[in-house]
């Protein structure tokens, strides 16, 4: 049994603890206010000014999000307890570093340029014709970015930007992959992802993997990575282009809680604590549907749970607001076609006025 520390206390940490309980560990959480979903079920909660005590009490420390207390990451790294290491977090802090790293190891990304003012970013976007302008620092779930199209765009604040040529992709996809200390590599079946306004809405698996596992292995090996990583792709005419990676468990892997032999969360805990990781088996076509910016009524809960092979995960967040992830629904079916039909029905229950009114 180990003391596992989680920096951050959101829903990813919450599900990590839930899934990791069967492995016999204790789970400690570092959180700013102690009311995050993970803090509510942890064995102990530590405030941010207690980060050294938190790390000292843990055998291993991980993180459930990139934008967490840097001092805690650095101290855990210095104590040789941080898994994954701090290197992928450093790459994620600056989008330009992430793009440079991916291209530097020979992986394909969208054509891009780095701008040091927004006016310069607009000039580069104009050269591309149609482009995504992204603030190089911070931002996720569609925040801090705008589309430049025929002279139309929303002005962004900031000092550094990544300008990407717009990829007219056929679809978006992702893979959840795992790597252990002994360099073992495993992966879940890739998923088709549906996004609106750069926000993940739902996905389903399986889809044809193309070369996604090879890309994941190359990236993780290059970082000597330990844990679970989510990697998002654009797919165009069968060609796979990396959008970005997340050095942690990922929203597109939530469906593994129901449809797979092992969830991404247990796989991550296994990897960071030195337990052998398992090659996941997808038992049935599976989906995860985000609940964003709304509280489900009793009728909605009952309607969803009256369908076979469904689960609702409610995160217990104090505030519900537009675009905020407050829960998700897992669902499986016998075929991908039947699964897509169930996804449509569940979407209508969650978002009776249309998804655009919630994001």
N, C-alpha and C positions, 0 to 999 in steps of 0.2 A: 504494500500500500504506500502511495506517495502523496505528498502535499502538492497539489497542482495550483499554480497561481494564474489568474486571468486578469490581464490589464484591460479594463473596460467592462461595462456591465449591461450591455444591450442584449437583444434577443439571441444573438449568435452565442454569447457566453452562456445564456440561459439554457439553450438547447445542448450546448457542449456539456454542461453539468448534468442535465437530465440523462443524456445518453451515456455519460461516463460513470454514472453512479454504480452500474453493475460491475465495474472494474475494481471497485473497492477503494478508490482514492478519496481524499478530502479535497475540497475545492475552496480556494480563497480568492476574493475579488477585490481589486483596487478600483474605487469609484469615487467620483467627486462628491456625491450627496447620499449614497446608500439606498436610493430608491429605484435604481435600475432593475430590470427583470432578473438579471443574474445575481445581483446582490440579495434579492429577496429569497433566493433558495440556496445561497452559498453557505458553507460551514462557518465562514467568517468574512467580514467586510472590513476593509481598511480604507481610510480617507487618503487623499492624494499626498498629504504631508507626512504620511506614515509609509511612504513607498519603500524605504530601506528596511523597515521592520517586516513589511509584506514580503519582500524578496528574500530576506534572511530566513523566514519561516517556511519558504517553499523549496521543494526539491527541484522543481522545474517551473519555468514561467513562460507563458504564451500570451498572445494578444488577440482580441476578437475584432479589431479594427485598426487601421493604419494611423489614424489621427488621435493618438493617445499621449499620455504624459511622457515626454522625451526623457526626463530625468530617470524615470522608472525603467525605461527600455535600456538606457545606457548603464545603469547600475546592475540590472539583471544580466546584461551582456558581459560586463566586467567580472561578474561572479560566475560566469560560464554556465548560466542557468537558462538563458533565453533561447527558445525554439519556436518558430524559425528564428534565425539570427536577425540582427538589426539591419543588415545590408539590404534586403528587399524593401524594408520600410523607408530607408534612405532614398531608394530609387523612386518610391511612390510619392514622396514628398514633393517632387518636382517632375512634372510630366515629361519635360524635355530630357531629363536623365533616364527615365524609363524608356523613352523612344530610342535614345542613343544606345542604351544597353542592349535592347532587343536587336537593333540593326547590327550592333557590334559583334553579336554572337551568330549572326547570319540568319536571323528570322525576319520574315516579311511583315512590314507594317505599311500603312497608308503613307504615300508621299507627304512629307512634312517639312516645315521650316520653323525656326525659333525666332520670335520677335521680342524686342526689348521695349516696346511701347505699343499701345493699342493702334495708333495710326500706322505703325509699321506692319502690324498684324493685318490690318485691312488691305494694305498694299500687296502683301503676299497672297491674301485670300483672292484679291482681284486677279492676280496672275494665274491662280488655279482655276478661276472661273466660278466654281462653287466649292465652298470649303467650310470646315468646322474650325472655329476659333475657340480655344480653350485656355482659361487662365492656368498658368503652369503650376500654381500653388493652390492647394485645397480644392474644394469642389467635388461633389459626387452626386449621383442621382439627378443628373441634368443641371446641377448648379454650376455657375461659373463658366458657361459656354453659350455660344450662339452660332447659328448658321449664317454664313455670308452667301447670298444668292442674288445675282443680278443687281448688286448695289444695295440690297436690303439686309439689314442686320440690327442687332441690339447692342448698344455700346456696353463694354465691360470695363470695370475698374481693375487696375493691377499694373505691374511693372514688367511682367514677362509672360509670354503667351506661346502656345504651340498651335500652329496653323496647319491643319491636315486637309489634303485634297479630299473632297467628298467622294466616298465610295458608294456607288449605286449598287449595293449588294442585293443578292437574291434573298438572303435571310441572315439572321444573327444566330450564333450558337455559342455554347460554352462546354468546357470539360472540367470535371473535378478530379484532380490527381493527387496522389499521396506518395511520399518518399520518406524512408526511415534512415536511421543512423548508419545501418549497414548497406545503404545505397539501394535497397529494394524499392521498386517502383510499381505502383498499382494505379488503376484509374476506373472511374465509373463511366458508363456509357454516356457519350455526349448528348446534349439536349438542344432542341430548337427553342429559341428564346423570342418572346414577343415583348417589345418595348414600345412605350409611347412617351413622347417628350423626354427621351433619354432615361426613362424610369422603367425598371423591370416590372412587368405586369404578371406574366405567367410563362411557363415553359413546359415542354414534354420531352420525354426520352422513351425509346432510343431513336437516334438518327444515325445515318452512316457516318463513321468517325473520320473518314478521309485520313489525313495525316496528323490529326489533332493529338493523339497520344505521343507520336514522335516529337512533335513540337514541345509538348509539356515536359517530356523526359529531358530534352536538350536544355530547356530553360532551367529546370530544377537541378539537374546535374551541374550546370554552370555555376549555380549559387550554393552548391552543396547543401541544398534545402532539406529541412526536416519538418514534416507536417503536411497539411493539406493546402493546396493552392487551387484557386479558381481562375480560369483563363477564358476570356471572352474573345470571340472571333467574328469577323465578317466573312461570309461565304459568297463568292461570285464566280459563276461558271465552273464550280467545283474547286476553285482555288481558295485557300484558306489564308486570311490576313488577320494578324493579331490586332485587336482593338486595345486591350489592356489586360493586366493580370492583377489578382488580389492575393496577397500573401497570407491567406487565412481561409477558413470555411466561408462559403459563399451562398448568396441567396438562390442561385440557380441549382444548388445541391440539396435544397430542402426536401425535394421529392424523394430522396433516398431514405428518409425517415419511414416511409411506408412501403415502397415498392422494391427495395433492395435487400440483399443478404446482410449488408452492413451499412450504416449511415455514414455520411461524411464526418459527422461529429465524433462518433466512436473511433473512426479511422484516424482522425487527428489526435485524439487522446492516446491511442495506441502508439502512434508514431513518436510523439514527444516524450512518452514515458518508457520507451524501449520495448514495448510489447510487439510481437510480430504483426505487421499489417496484412490484411486479407485482400485477395482479389475479389472485388464486388461482383455479385451476380444480380442482374436485373430480372426479377421474377416475372413482372408484368409491366406493360407500358405505364408510365407514371408521370404525374404532373404536380406542380406546385403553383398555386395562384395567390398572389399577394392581396392582402386586405389593406387598402390605403385610404386614410382620411375619413373613415366611417366606422361607426359602431354597429355591429350586427344586431338586428332585432331578434326577439325570441323566435318569431316565425321564420326568420332567415336561418338562424341556427338549426332549427328543426327541419327545415326544408333541405338544407345541405346534408345533415346527418341522416336523413331518411334515405338518401342515396347509398347504394352499396359501395364499400371500399372508399370511404371518405374519412378524413380527420380534420379537425379544426385546431390550430395552435393560436391561442390568444396570448399576447406578450405581456399584458398587464401594465402597459405604459400609462402614466398619469394623465397625459394630454393627448387628445386626438385632434389633429389638424390636417388640412389639405396636404397631400403628397406624403404624409408620414406613414411608414409601415407600422401597423399595429397588430398584425397577425397574418396567418396564411392558411390556406386550405390545401391539404394533400389529397390526391385522388388517383386511383388506378382503374384500369379496364382491361378487357381481354385482348383488344386490338387498339392500334393507334387511332383508327377511325372512330371507334366507340369512345375512346378517351377524349378526342377533340370535341365530340358531341356533348360529353359531360362537362367539359371546360366551358363551353358556350352557355349551358344551363346555369352553372354556378356563377359565371360572370354576371348574368342577368339578375341573379338573386343578390349578389353583393352590391352591384352597381345598377340599380333599377333605372336611374336617370342617365346612364351612360358614363363610362369611365372618365371622360373629359371633365366631368363635374367634380371629380375627386382628386385630380392631379393638377 
